[in-house]
């Protein structure tokens, strides 16, 4: 499975160097997409203190973003397949930049921050935030949630564009490993958000936690405009045989072909349902609420996340072990299971359930902040391993180069639509039962995911005999 002799000219150093440049600039832009998406989660506590928002109100944003994102990737997938990943990504970058600047500007509406009393989920507002004349609290909340939702629309072009571009640059037997390598750049975005944004808040006001990430996206827009190309032939190479069994005739895929390729397959629907389960686990833990968990559980005496070593360990551990999980899953699926993705995704779900149990027990017995930090990092290993296989490799495998964006839209969209229920729901759970309930809520979703994906255990993309294809 490791023999590259059938890749011909596409194993040549010149091609591989140009491909590396292509996905590096693509990946760095997506890293800043992540920073300009998860900066909200990294600033939850600061937003709560500034506006006087409850966890349920914060959950509105955690519902709006994934809901709009999830709907958008489904509908924008065929669009990206038609216009190409490069145009789609650049369009999304413009919108992400504008929305982050608008969201940061909304914080200027606060003249005097709210005053809160109490600790954890028992905290309540004793003095409401003083807003500029003519601005009602409910209206400001609605406007900011709408802006953040629109940010989700533009963010949706990122994942679609990645798989659309790279489905044409990578052979089917390279994609699992590629998904792991590309995950390094995605994890960089999480480090920038969850570790970097708290440092921004130590020297600059809250608005800069959104303005700076938006500015970074703008810079990478220019870099990608200059260096990123859709296909090998756009960079002066011959069209690549990616091993999917179809031929790149240079013509855009018809809508009927794209829809039939993706939505007529039982396998893609099972993968989409598994993606929903990943979203339930991911969005409720390592992608969202954990900065507020550390603040309200272990930092009630004050302090900043930038200076709290267990939190920074968790932030970096989530990224580093997420990278390791992506490599472990990708390389194992390529080299041990011959391109089959289901076995490693199944193991990922089982690992999620076990680690969440450990996280819940650590809180129940009061082991302090270090044990949750370790558990969250390990959880990321399993979450990212499974997510990389679904969002990266499987979307290229089952969509092919002509329908990769549509497949990615289906898988990613279902994940984020499921995540939208977790956002408001988890906020409500935290307001009513506190952080002790937090680790236990996602466990059933991990168990259901393992049962679903195990039904595709023996399915290999590209083989006509697959009964699930």
C-alpha positions, 0 to 999 in steps of 0.5 A: 500500500505504500508503493508510489510507483503507480503515481508516475510523474506525481511522485516527482519532487517538483510536483510534490514541492508545488503541492506542499506549497498549495496545501500549506497556504490553504491550511494556514488560511483555514487555521486562521478560519479556526481562530476567527471561529473559536475566538468566541469560545475562548472569550466566553467568560470575558463576554459573560462578565462584560455583557452579563450573559448567562450560559444559556444566552451564550448557548444562543451563539453556540447554536447560531454558529453551528446551525448556520454553518451546518445548513450552509455547508450542505447547500454550498457544497454543490456551489463549491464543486461548480465554481472550484475550491479557490474561488469559494475559499477566497469568497469565504475569507472576505466574509469571515474578515468582515464579520469578525470586525463587526462582532468586535465593534459590537463590544463598543456598545458597552459603556460599563460592564455588568457586575456579577455575584456568586460563583459558577452556575450560581452566578447572577447579575446584580448590576446590568451592563450600561449600554450606549444610548438607544441600544437595548440589551435584547437587541444587542444580543440579537444583532451579535448572534446574527453577526456570529451566525453570518460568520458561520455562513462564510466559515462554511466555505473553508472545509468545502474548499479544502476537500475540493482542492485536495481531492484533485492533488492527492491519490486515494491511498495518500488521503488518510495520511494527508488528512493527518498532516493537514490536521496539524495546520487545523490544530494550529488554529485551535492553539491560536484561538484557545491559547493565543486569544487569552494572551490578546486579552492580557494586553488589548480590549475584548474587541481585539480578540475578534479584530486580530483574527479577522486581520490574519484572515485578510492577510492569508486571503492575499497569500492564497490569491497569489499562490493557491491553485485548484488543480495540478493543471492550473499550476502547469502539471498534467491532470492527476489520476487520483485512483477513484476510477473516474476521469477528469475531463476538465468539465464542471460536474453536473448537479445531477452527477454530484447529487447522485454521487453523494446522496444515493449512497447508503454509506455516505448517509451512515457516515453523515449520521456518525458525523452528527455524533462526533459533532455532539461530543466535539462541540460540547467539550474540546471545541467550546465550553472548556475555557469557561469550565476552567474559569468557573471551576478552578479560577473563582478567586480571579486570574486569567486563562493566559496565566493558568497553567492547567488551562494552557496545558489543556489548550496545547494538549488538545491541539497536540494530541489532536494532531497525534490522533489524526496521524494515528487514525489516518496512517492506520486506515491507509496502511493497516486497513487498506483505506477502510475508514470505519475501523479507526472511527469505531475505535475513536468513538469508544475512546471518546466514551471511556475518556468522558467517563474518566473526566466525569469521575475526576470531577466527582472525586475532586482531583483538581484541574490537572486531571481534567486537563489530561482527560480533555487532551486525550479526548481530543486524540479520539475526537480528531482522529475520527473527525479527520477520517470523516471530514477529510478522507471519507469525503474525498473517498466517497465524493470523488474529486468532482463531488468532494465538496458536496460530500464534505458539505453533507458530512460537515453539515450534519455534524454542525447541525447536531452541534447546534442542539448542543449549544443552547442545550449545554448552556441550559444544562450548565445553568441548571445542574452545573459543571458536574453534569458536563462530561456525562451528556455527550457519552450516549452520542459516542456510543451511538456513533460507534454502533453506526460506523461499525456497520461499514467496517469492511467497506473500502472506497472505490470497490464496486463490490461494496454493498453499502456504496 
